[in-house]
Amino acid sequence: MILLLLSCGPPHRNAAPTAVVAPVDTTPGLDTAHAYSRAIADYIELVAKDSGAAPIPDTLYIGRHADFPNIELSERIAHTTIRLVTPAAAEALREGEHFAYLNIFGWFTSDEAEFMVVRFRQGMRHDPAGRDDRHLFYIIDPASTNLTLDSLRK
């Protein structure tokens, strides 16, 4: 999945180009760590409501891959323990019975934020239909830099 995203470039919504998130904020005033935390919280809430998705375990491992920004996240988001791990560390943890690993990719423009959340389960298995994945779109309020969930795709 990472190779596919890297080789195709970032997704486009309504054919509007987007910029890949850098290790620093790319939108003036936008807190990148807060934006990622919001996307993770919304992901947890949305998956919890979806009866077709696998339940969220007590701990989610978030991949600190090459395209992940240089940020720190809270240890708990939406009543779930969050652990930022490298892909190598995830490989060592992958056989845990309740293993859940998220690769999160984010893109920002001046007025929109977009996140692709890809979930892997025990053994680093990914559901072929992507039923546990979500593509979240946000509108950025220019006055406050608050994010409002605009739409999502499975």
Secondary structure, 3 states (H helix, E strand, C coil): CHHHHHHHCCCCECCECCEECCCCCCCCCCCHHHHHHHHHHHHHHHHHHCCCCCCCCCEEEEECCCCCCCCCCCCEECCEEEEEECHHHHHHHCCCCCCEEEEEEEEECCCEEEEEEEEEEHHHECCCCCCCCEEEEEEECCCCCCEEEEEEEC
